[in-house]
Amino acid sequence: MKALLKNLLPHFIAVVIFIGLASAYFSPLYSDYSLKQNDVKQFQGMAKEIVDCRLQNEVDPLWTNSMFGGMPAYQISVEHSSNFLIIVDSILKLGLPRPIGILFMAMLGFYIFALCMRINPWLGILGALAFGFSTINILYLAGGHMTKVNAIVYMAPALGGMLLAFRGKWLLGSIIFALFFGLNLTANHLQMTYYLVFLLTAVAIGEGVRLLIRKEFISLGKVIAALSLGTILAVLPSASNLMTTLEYSKHTTRGATDLTIKPKTPGNSQAQEGLNKNYILEYNFGPGEFLSILSPNAKGEKGDYLGNDELAMENVDSQYSEQIAQMNRYWGGQSSSGGAFYFGALMLIFFVLGLILIKDSLKWSFLAISILAILLASNDPGGINDFFINKFPLYNKFRDSKMILSLLQVMIPALGILFLDRLFKKSEIIENKKVYLYVTGGVVFSVILLYVFPSLSGSFLRVDEVKQFNDAMKGNQDVSQLNGLKQALIDTRISLYKSDLARSIFLVILACGIVLAAVYAKVSNKILIGIAIALVAFDNISVCSRYLNSDEEDGVYKSYEENSLTATPNLVQVADFSILENEKSTIPNFNEKVNSLEAKMLPSIHYKNIDSENIKSLAAFGVLNLHTNYRVLSFSNPFAETNTSYFHKSIGGYHGAKLKRYQELVDFYINDEMMKVRQEFINKEIVKRPEIMAQYQETKDPQAQMQIIEGFFQATNFDSVVLQKNFTPVLNMLNTKYFISGKGVKATSNPNANGAAWFVSAVKQVKNSNEEMEALGKNNLSNTAIVNMEFSNYLAPLDKIDSTATISLSKYGVNELAYTSNSTIPMNSIFSEIYYSDGWNCYIDGKKTDKIFRANYILRGAMIPAGNHKIVWKFEPISFKKASGYSMIGSLLLLFGFIGIVFMEIKSNSSNKSNA
């Protein structure tokens, strides 16, 4: 018993340390505070209609109309109740508050990797701290990218299970791999899973070659079979997510397009297949920026004014200080940066020494993937990036491809602690100890060179800054002043670079000192490991704290806010209330419906921190959204916000995988129509405000003039402006009933909106998508439908017209809409709903019809027979129902398999000890 307790003690201590550090780092979460996470707020706007639909109707709609006219909810919010790994994920995080639980699991997961590799548990704690407090985790938790970090935390244990399978425990290792790879998939960030497959594949190849060289063919066969089965078991629980996402992806901006024409202002949709190259590389590293994994300030770390950094401004020449203070402290290649990708200087040195000194074939797989990741993380559009974006399967489906560096986050501490483990076990003592001295000396010398010669890190000016300086000097008499300013900026940034690199040099020397002490001195390994743990904790946590901390300003947390503010990301504004007042009279028994939804909101986890008064207001808007069908266009950055979606059905929204046809419609028409409406509003009303006109004319600065106009636009009620009937044909066909110029003024009604459905008297048939798109701008969309010839068999004949025919919405539901129609002849009806072939079915008088088609590039159409009819559109994706069955079967097989194999392993170990 004592032996068992002794063996368990390091594991218990590890768990306590992980919980303690994660809780301490996010301590305000225990005091009714939440992180300020922009992406979480965006998600709340995306998911509000879905959440309310679940509460009110007790069904998962699988569709939402809250953004971009309507889209599947697969990558927004779906309850995959048949995937039991979701429960396992919650159990592993011990019920801790979400960011704390994710950070705890990051450390625990890496600790499991160390155990799979049979590494000293105390070194496992060392690696776990380095992995958990790598800045990628902290930066993306701070931003609200919870699923991304949640996927990252399961990378290390999945790798550990695979290596355990290749290194002796083929059955146990395979089921550990299956469980944690399954959890990685369950986290639902497919980009992180995609990159993980790169690492797993390289390691599998390396380990397979090792076994082949040793002629262990039977062992290799067992491992391949077990890991293959493990992969299937890992994938199956997420089938309900993967199959629907695969189905959906071909319709999104990450899928292919058959458009060959381009709009006046191309957006991110303009790529034949996948995402636009510039869009993919926008946040990748520039030259020399990779050094930030050693020294965070290698390129200024994060975007901010230099004037906000007192240390940086200390030695700036006073004649330039005012201008330097307004310049960016970040000079890397990304369009913007929230912080450096830093994995710890100490652990990086242990990794480098491992690559040079360790005798383990694993290092070659790690080296190959490290080089590949570094190359792919660059923003160079040519070379290897060009090949992967244009040729490599699925690579162009993901943006921000520097996230492949998350593999370094795994590999650096993994090889680092493996090196230390072999070193402390004296299993690879090099006969000539001087080799260690030479290698560590060479590492220190190399880092010092970077300090002495800063130019080795690349330029200290961004490409756009170089251009600005060059342009400013053309024809300028005071070139010396500009040169002085440029040099002052460079000197300021060099001081930033050197101050952080000096810190790293100190840590590098300490890391090398630990290694040399283990080689030359008779110092206890426990003492050296303890020192290493303390130094790594200090190193990584101190850098992470630059980006997310518990600092206060005037008694208010900088990075946290009260739970009540997080729970309600958007306060109801005048514009929202004006729409509610206009529409609620159309909803029978409105107050009773509000009371019913409010009663269901009160106990819901989604509304737990909201006071009763705000709950009442949110319930009113929830009822409004669930019982009416109109769309709203906000002029405040509409395609990068979900504030509008929180209260209404928005023309805009915020999502990384919107429907490609919708994005193309935005690029070709909606952006232009939006600008036309804005300009029309301003032109018609600003003449009534001579004081604004005078202020505008007196101001010569173009930027200030823009601010005056924008302020006027956001503060003016445009109700008196009447737009011509076909002024915005595309917005009209999308049933855009309201425009919001500013939240503080009433929304402006659009009487020209086509409504929920209408019959057309003409059909313009076109041959392809190019003609379809172009025809939208050449026809009256209120009475003419643009239809691709592929749907010609589903159209009603046009030899007669019934001018008295009517069709109207009788009942709105997120995933089921009912209409009534009356006509004397068969007619073609257009519905202001987004066409999506994989799930939306149309029923006429209870019978499913196949006479449906895509109209006007993006909308649904149907041929309605003569007479009085009830038409119902239902979202019934077969893929979700079928895949949910696979998920349940896969979850049960995986969990029972895991329990059974672990039980067998424990029983086998007990038998071996008894026989011994």
C-alpha positions, 0 to 999 in steps of 0.5 A: 500500500505504501508503495502504491501511495508513493507512486501516486504521490507525484500524480496527486501533486501534479494535479494540485499544482495544475489546479492551483496555477490555473486557478491563481492565473484566472482568479477573478473568475471566482469573484463573479467576473468573466474574461472580456472575450470579444469572440464570445460576445460575437458567439452570443449574437450568432447563437441567440436565436438558436438558444431561444428556439431550444428554450421555447420549442425544446428542439435543436433547429440546426438552422439560424436566420439571424445572420447572412440571411440564414445559414446552417447552425452546424458551426455555430451551436448544435447540441451533439447529445449522441457524442458522449466524449462531450461528457468525458471532456467535462469530467476531465476538467473537474467542473472548473470555470471554463478558461481555468478548466481548459488551462488545467486540461492543457497541463494535465494532457501534457503530463499524460504525454510524459507518462506515456513516454515513461518520463520522470513525473517531475519532468512531466510537471515541468513540460506541462507548465511550459505547454500550458503557459505557452502564450498561444493558449493565453492569447486565444483564451483571452480573445474568446477562441475557446474551441481552438485552445480546447483542441490544442490541449488534447494534442499532446496526450494523443501524440503520447498515446501513439508513441506508447503504442509504437514503443511497447504498449500497442493496445494501451497506447492505441486506446489512449490515442483514440480517446484523446484524438477523439477529444481533439475532434470533439473540441470542434476546431478542425484547423487544429485537428488538421495540423495535428494530423501533420505531426501524427503522420510524421511521427508514425512514419518515423516510428514505423521506419524505426521498427522496420530497421529493427525488423520488428515486423509483427510489432509494426503490424499490430501497431498499425492495425490498432492505431487504424482502428483507434483512428476510426473509434476517435472519428466516430463520436464526432460523426454528427459534427464532421458529416454535417460540416463536410456537407456544409463546407462545399457551400461555404467560402472555403468551398469551390465557386463556378464564378469566373467574373469578378466584382468591382471590389473583390472580397474574400470570396474571390478564389476558385476554391478555398480561401483567398491567398492574401486572406489566408496569410494575413496574420502570418509572420514576416521575416525574422518574426519567428525569433519571437519564440525566443524573445517576445519583443523580437518584432515588438510583440503586439500592436500598440502606441509606443507612447504607451510604453514608458520604458521604450520612450525613455531614451527617445530624442525629445525632438521626435518623441511626440511623433514616435509616441504615435507610432506602432510598437509592432513591426512584424509582418502580420496585419495586426498582433495581439502578442508573440507566440512564446514557448519559453526560452528555457524550454526552447534551449532544452529542445535545441539541445535535444535535437543536437545531443539526444539519441532518439529517432523521434527528434527527426520527425520533430525536426521535419515538422518544425521546419515545415511549420516555420516555413508555412507560418511565414507570409511569403505568398510564393514558394512552399505557401503557394504549393500548399495553398494551391495543391495540398488537400484542404490546406486552403480551407483555413486562414491564419495558417501560422496556427500550425506553430501550435505543433511547436508548442507540443514538440518543444516541451516534449523533446525538451523534457525527453532530453532532460529525462535521458540526461538525468538518467545518465542513459546517454552519457557522452564519453567526452563531456566537453561536447556538452560544453561546446554545444551549450557554449555555441547556443549561448554565443548564437543568442548573444550574436543576435543581441550584438547585431540586431540587424540579424533579426531583419528590418525594424520597419514594416513594409508599409512604413518604409513606403510611407517614409520614401513617399514623404521624402519625395519632393520634401525639402526637409529630408534630414528631419525625416531621416532623423525621425526614421532613425529614432523609430528604429533606435526605439524599436532596437531598444525594445528588442534588446531589452527583451533579448537580454532577459532571454540570454539570461534564461538561456545561460541558466538553462545551459547551466542546469545541463552542465551541472547535470553533466559535471557537478554532483548536484541532486537531480531533484534539485536541478528539476526543482530549479528548472520548474521554478524558472520555467514557471517564472519565464512562461507565466511572466510573459503570458501576464503581459497579455492577460493579467489581473491588473486594475486601472482606477479600481477596474480590471483591464481584462475582466468584467462583471458576469452581468456584462458578459451575460448581456453582450449587447444592450437594447438601443433606441433602434432596436426598441423602435423595431420591436414597437413596430412589429410586436402588434403583428404577433398574437398574444405577444405578452403571453408569449413573452412571459412563457419564454421569460419563464424558460430563460430564468433557469437557463445557464445562458441567462443566469447572470442577467437581472429580471428586468433585462431578462424581460426585455430579452424575452420580448426580443426573443419572441419577436425573432421567433414569430416574425420574418424581416431582415435588418441592415446595420451600417456599423461594420455589418459583416463583422458584427453580431450585435444586430443578430442578437436582436434581429435577423441580420443581413450581415453577421460574423462567421468564418464559414458563411455561404459562398454564394451569399458572400459573392452577393455581398461583393457584387451587390449588397456592398454597393447598395448599402453605400447607395442608401447611406449616401442617399440618406446623407444627401437628403438630410444634411442640407437641412443641417447648415451647421453640419455643412459649415463645420464640414467646409471649415475642416480641411483635414479629410479624416476629420471631415469623414468623422463629421459625416459619420457622426451626423449619419449615426445621430440622424433619424432618416424616416422622412427619406423615401427611397425609390422602389428599385433603389436596392433590388437585392436588399429588397428581395432579401426582405430588408425591412429596416436600416439602422444608421445608429443605435441611438436613433430609430431604425428607418423603414424600407417600404420597398422590401419584397416581403416573405414570398411573392409570385413572379410573372416572368422568369429569366433563364440563364446558362451559368452562374456568371449570367445568373449573377449579372442578370440580378442587376439587369432585371426587376427582381420584384416580378422577375426570377433569375433561374439557372437552366438546370432547374428548368424542369421545376418551373411553372409554364408562363403562358398565362399570368394570374395578376390576382394570385397571392402568397403570404407567410402564415407562421414563422419558425427557425426551421419550419416556415408556413405559407398560404397561397391562392392562384387560378393557375400554377405559378412560380413563387420566390421566397426571401429565404436562403437556398440550401439544397442539403436539408430544406424540403418543401411540402404542399398540403402535406406532400413533399414536392420536388418542384423547387429551385434556386432563384435570384442566385441565392433564394428559394423558389417553388412551383405552386399549383393552382388553387388554395394551398398550404406550403411548408418549408422544413429543414430536415438534413438527413446527414445529421440524423444518420450521423448522430447514430454513428456518433452514439455507436462510436462513443460507446465503442470507444469508452467501453474499449478504453475502460476494458483495455485499462482494466486489462492493463491494471490486471496484467500489472497486478499479476506480474507483481504477484508473480514477481 
